[in-house]
């Protein structure tokens, strides 16, 4: 299965295209401090475009990055997507290790600096959440961020995610974990996994 273009009031969430090279390169530098060369980004873009086709051909979930573009001019201003995310639920519950990992669907987003603080991340992520729950029947989505990334935590809250804080020093990429259950099970409110 592939993710078709998803339309919101202001955005289209779509597959990346070769013409998005410069925008993707700038996004990675702005959002993540990447020092990749343009050629590195081109290789990533070629791989990403091929992955849409190959994951669908293998009947795998449509993991990967999708461009967040403005509807009026179709210029990519960010990225949203799904990744396999291994979650150490025991660590989040404060249990002693070793922590076994459970595979989950991870949700992520990033928006270029000039377009931040305008609600685009929430709008794009919400469109992908709705598609993922309605079409893929995913039980839950998770998103992760650092303690000091209040903007990402705010997006998680606006999406309706419950936020958990890793009480231990290990697994720094799981400092804050947002969890959103499929509406069919959200009322059941289970403890962490």
VOVEXKOL-853779 format. One record per residue: residue number from 0; x, y, z of N, C-alpha, C in turn. Coordinates in steps of 0.001 Angstrom, whole numbers. Atoms other than C-alpha are relative to their C-alpha. Layout:
% VOVEXKOL-853779
NUM	X	Y	Z	X	Y	Z	X	Y	Z;
...
***
This chain:
% VOVEXKOL-853779
0	833	-1177	0	0	0	0	879	1242	0;
1	-682	-1292	19	1120	3523	-722	-897	1035	654;
2	775	-1116	-529	50	6728	929	-298	929	-1169;
3	342	-937	1078	-1861	8799	-1611	213	1429	482;
4	-78	-1382	-479	-1612	12575	-1528	-1123	265	1006;
5	965	-349	-1042	-3358	13834	1616	-127	1517	11;
6	234	-1438	85	-4950	17276	1453	-610	526	1289;
7	580	-725	-1124	-5616	19650	4326	-388	1379	-527;
8	390	-1346	428	-6837	23240	4248	1145	739	-685;
9	-1123	-773	529	-3331	24558	3546	1101	-827	-631;
10	-1141	844	361	-1137	21571	2749	-401	-1175	-865;
11	105	1330	593	-633	18521	629	1171	-802	547;
12	-1034	927	-454	1279	15595	2094	129	-993	-1140;
13	-181	801	1217	2770	13713	-837	1372	-643	-8;
14	-1310	616	164	5629	11546	-1953	1005	1064	-443;
15	-1071	-870	474	8942	13284	-2432	221	-230	-1488;
16	-321	37	1430	9964	14066	-6014	1426	515	-186;
17	-1349	-524	235	13365	14802	-7573	85	1524	121;
18	-11	-1466	-62	12406	18496	-7751	47	533	1435;
19	-30	-416	-1407	12295	18581	-3915	1404	-7	595;
20	-1368	155	-504	16073	18163	-3629	454	1192	847;
21	-501	-1169	-726	16948	21720	-2584	-789	231	1291;
22	833	-205	-1192	14024	21995	-158	321	-1041	1071;
23	-334	1046	-975	14857	18653	1483	1370	257	617;
24	-1348	-278	-487	18524	19577	1768	-36	1139	1042;
25	118	-1123	-926	17623	22883	3438	-718	-425	1281;
26	729	477	-1180	15131	21172	5782	929	-736	951;
27	-887	795	-856	17756	18749	7077	1030	888	698;
28	-958	-918	-621	20251	21554	7697	-677	839	1080;
29	698	-874	-945	17689	23767	9442	-543	-769	1204;
30	688	723	-1079	15823	21153	11477	933	-883	820;
31	-843	979	-688	18646	18768	12357	1483	347	-2;
32	-1405	-379	38	21897	20622	11746	839	-902	-885;
33	-711	930	881	22815	18158	9006	1066	732	-811;
34	-1042	-538	857	26072	18769	7191	191	-874	-1237;
35	-53	816	1214	25290	16311	4392	232	896	-1216;
36	-172	-712	1258	26373	17370	945	-1293	-109	-807;
37	1157	86	886	23806	17972	-1772	-61	-1380	-653;
38	-37	1347	592	24943	14690	-3321	-507	-1045	1006;
39	543	895	-1030	24225	12896	-3	-1525	69	3;
40	1453	-181	-3	20726	14358	-51	-613	-584	-1266;
41	505	574	1254	20284	13336	-3700	-83	-1522	114;
42	36	1460	-181	21182	9727	-2838	-1158	-400	909;
43	1114	280	-903	18728	9805	68	-1330	139	-737;
44	1234	-247	736	16026	11247	-2205	-276	-1117	-997;
45	169	1122	943	16593	8567	-4869	-462	-1257	737;
46	357	1169	-802	16405	5861	-2183	-1442	117	504;
47	1348	-220	-523	13239	7378	-674	-1046	-197	-1083;
48	949	143	1114	11471	7610	-4028	-127	-1470	-397;
49	57	1429	322	12397	3994	-4793	-714	-790	1093;
50	616	748	-1100	11216	2880	-1354	-1521	39	-58;
51	1458	-38	126	7655	4031	-2040	-482	-1187	-828;
52	375	1075	925	7431	1588	-4927	324	-1368	579;
53	-438	1323	-457	9388	-1246	-3340	-736	-466	1247;
54	774	409	-1175	7602	-1232	16	-1404	-435	-408;
55	1332	389	486	4250	-1334	-1804	68	-1346	-705;
56	-152	1259	732	5502	-4138	-4039	153	-1180	944;
57	-218	1057	-991	6489	-6146	-951	-1128	-90	1042;
58	1148	-23	-922	3147	-5438	793	413	387	1422;
59	-472	-495	-1290	4953	-3619	3584	-679	1336	318;
60	569	-1307	-338	3677	-590	5502	730	1115	-752;
61	-598	-1107	757	4323	2715	3712	895	888	861;
62	-949	-746	-825	7207	3723	5957	748	1023	-838;
63	-863	-962	666	9285	6740	5102	-463	1424	157;
64	259	-1431	-21	9322	10484	4668	-931	379	-1140;
65	895	-573	1008	6627	12371	2815	128	1507	78;
66	-144	-1452	51	6890	15973	1690	-1256	668	532;
67	1084	-882	-427	4747	18575	3409	140	1229	-886;
68	-80	-1092	971	3996	21100	673	-1195	936	145;
69	1084	-975	7	1939	24257	487	-913	-275	-1183;
70	951	317	1072	-1219	23678	-1547	84	972	-1162;
71	14	-992	1068	-940	26898	-3511	1109	-154	-1011;
72	-1135	57	927	2513	26400	-4986	728	-1338	-1;
73	-578	1344	-74	3389	22783	-4070	1479	10	390;
74	-1381	-72	-474	6695	23905	-2510	109	-760	1315;
75	-208	785	-1215	7973	21448	98	566	886	1100;
76	-431	-808	-1143	8252	23175	3480	361	-879	1193;
77	-294	886	-1114	8755	20108	5632	-174	-1447	-380;
78	77	1437	189	8467	16401	6100	-827	-589	1137;
79	756	757	-983	6167	13997	7916	84	-1453	-440;
80	-84	1381	445	6251	10244	7965	-156	-1011	1102;
81	109	1155	-878	6158	6835	9527	1306	-773	-26;
82	-1201	829	-110	9078	4767	10775	-279	-1139	971;
83	78	1008	-1053	9422	1490	12632	686	568	1238;
84	-557	-553	-1236	9993	2543	16238	-21	-1068	1077;
85	-85	962	-1094	11230	150	18898	-127	738	1320;
86	252	-713	-1252	9843	1246	22257	309	-893	1197;
87	-304	735	-1226	11313	79	25573	-1001	379	1103;
88	1069	-396	-924	8034	294	27524	421	-134	1460;
89	-443	195	-1390	9652	-1062	30691	822	1169	508;
90	-793	-1166	-401	12113	1856	30754	-918	1169	330;
91	930	-1093	-265	9218	4309	30543	-808	-218	1273;
92	707	312	-1250	7531	2509	33439	940	48	1202;
93	-970	-72	-1081	10743	2848	35476	464	-1358	500;
94	-414	1349	-400	11399	-908	35603	1502	-170	-186;
95	-1414	323	157	14894	-2302	36032	203	-713	-1333;
96	-305	601	1301	16540	-3395	32774	427	-1435	133;
97	11	-539	1365	17257	-4997	30475	-1435	228	-480;
98	1315	-368	490	14359	-3417	28625	-248	-611	-1364;
99	364	596	1273	12726	-5441	25910	-718	1033	-858;
100	518	-975	957	11741	-3515	22820	-1232	-574	-699;
101	1202	355	752	8279	-3620	21221	-42	860	-1259;
102	90	-810	1217	7932	-2560	17579	-1332	752	-54;
103	1176	-860	129	5497	304	17033	133	818	-1281;
104	-41	-946	1104	4593	2720	14254	388	1354	572;
105	-465	-1299	-450	6578	5896	14819	-439	1085	-962;
106	435	-1166	768	5264	9250	13633	1032	1101	214;
107	-955	-1100	-146	7608	12159	12928	-383	1147	-915;
108	241	-1200	799	7543	15661	11504	1167	952	162;
109	-988	-1084	-45	9875	18544	10721	-453	1054	-1007;
110	416	-1114	849	9130	21962	9255	1157	991	-107;
111	-1069	-984	207	11542	24491	7750	-211	1219	886;
112	-3	-1101	-958	12420	27423	9974	-978	1115	-377;
113	860	-1119	423	10563	30085	7945	-1486	-326	124;
114	1413	413	-47	7327	28082	8240	-410	-553	1358;
115	333	502	-1336	7471	27082	11912	-933	969	720;
116	911	-764	-857	4977	28309	14519	-1230	510	-751;
117	1208	-344	754	2142	28411	11995	-986	-1171	-20;
118	909	1141	-84	531	25060	12839	170	-1040	-1091;
119	-180	937	1102	1889	23241	9792	364	-1410	482;
120	-393	1324	-490	3489	20392	11780	-1226	-752	510;
121	1206	649	-525	232	19657	13604	-949	-368	-1128;
122	915	240	1121	-1820	19946	10409	453	-1200	-838;
123	-533	1110	798	445	17577	8479	-55	-1309	778;
124	3	1215	-815	826	15094	11329	-1423	-507	205;
125	1391	413	-195	-2941	15071	11951	-536	-709	-1252;
126	448	654	1238	-3601	14224	8286	567	-1409	-102;
127	-614	1326	67	-1150	11331	8483	-570	-918	1082;
128	629	795	-1062	-2625	10146	11812	-1348	-526	-483;
129	1331	405	457	-6122	10100	10323	94	-1083	-1066;
130	-183	1019	1041	-4935	8168	7265	474	-1319	614;
131	-589	1206	-586	-2913	5722	9351	-1030	-797	789;
132	1028	694	-759	-5794	4908	11677	-1111	-521	-919;
133	1129	386	852	-8490	4811	8952	363	-1040	-1053;
134	-342	870	1129	-6623	3033	6150	948	-1145	350;
135	-956	1052	-367	-3822	1065	7818	-440	-773	1243;
136	500	630	-1223	-5776	180	10990	1104	-239	1028;
137	-1081	83	-966	-2707	806	13111	-583	187	1399;
138	526	-46	-1363	-3395	208	16813	437	1244	753;
139	-511	-1163	-721	-1176	3005	18096	1152	610	-782;
140	-1134	-741	548	1286	5650	16976	793	570	1163;
141	-864	-609	-999	4264	6890	18964	854	1062	-685;
142	-935	-1016	473	6434	9954	18580	972	262	1145;
143	-1008	-226	-1033	9643	10737	20426	687	1342	-208;
144	-756	-1247	65	11574	13869	21258	837	141	1263;
145	-851	-279	-1140	14003	15382	23733	-785	811	1034;
146	638	-753	-1077	13070	16932	27097	-162	1476	-343;
147	30	-1442	243	13890	20432	25840	-690	400	-1303;
148	686	-336	1249	11935	20222	22561	-1486	247	292;
149	1376	-327	-392	8799	21964	23793	-917	136	-1212;
150	834	-135	1197	7582	22664	20242	-532	-1362	-445;
151	443	1345	389	7467	18945	19392	-984	-557	1019;
152	925	463	-1034	5808	18170	22713	-1359	683	-150;
153	1258	-710	219	3179	20824	21937	-773	-620	-1163;
154	662	682	1118	2450	19135	18589	-604	-1312	495;
155	518	1256	-542	2091	15814	20409	-1299	233	766;
156	1211	-290	-790	-430	17353	22807	-1171	396	-905;
157	1075	-414	908	-2398	18995	19982	-562	-1187	-781;
158	475	1219	668	-2620	15583	18302	-790	-893	946;
159	708	813	-987	-4089	14186	21514	847	-1098	603;
160	-893	1020	-543	-1052	12134	22450	132	147	1510;
161	-374	17	-1410	-378	11127	26030	1518	-27	35;
162	-1460	-88	-63	3194	12085	26914	536	-738	1217;
163	-698	721	-1049	5482	9850	28949	1438	478	5;
164	-1389	-430	-151	8883	10872	30287	835	-1169	484;
165	-920	1069	-376	11743	8416	30477	635	383	1340;
166	-539	-362	-1311	12685	8367	34171	1491	-286	164;
167	-1404	367	-136	16158	6975	33533	887	725	-983;
168	-941	-694	873	19292	8279	31866	271	-731	-1319;
169	-312	730	1219	19531	5532	29260	-1042	281	-1081;
170	869	-182	1156	17944	5595	25837	-372	1470	-201;
171	265	-1443	80	18292	9357	25301	-964	388	-1124;
172	935	-339	1067	16279	9276	22060	-1448	-243	444;
173	1333	207	-557	13303	8224	24238	-189	829	1263;
174	185	-848	-1171	13345	11157	26637	-1484	287	232;
175	1443	-226	-63	9718	12040	25865	-642	-828	-1112;
176	698	844	968	7368	9597	24143	-1479	365	24;
177	1426	-258	148	3943	10603	22865	-660	-1254	-539;
178	718	1207	410	1402	7797	22476	-1427	391	-363;
179	1363	-237	452	-1832	7971	20494	-601	-1333	-420;
180	675	1261	297	-4166	4982	20462	-1039	204	-1095;
181	1076	-3	989	-6524	4157	17595	-1298	311	737;
182	1248	-345	-693	-9963	5592	18436	-798	-1220	476;
183	743	1188	-407	-11380	2047	18646	465	-574	1331;
184	-525	520	-1267	-9144	1242	21628	345	1100	994;
185	-411	-1110	-860	-8499	4697	23066	-770	22	1312;
186	782	-1	-1217	-11304	4358	25585	395	-1081	984;
187	-390	1109	-861	-9854	1122	26948	1121	385	961;
188	-1102	-523	-812	-6831	3041	28368	783	-1074	726;
189	-900	979	-591	-4313	340	28938	1193	717	597;
190	-1259	-544	-488	-1163	930	30919	1008	-92	-1141;
191	-1013	17	1068	1999	1433	28878	208	-1416	-526;
192	-133	1272	714	2014	-1429	26384	-244	-1133	936;
***
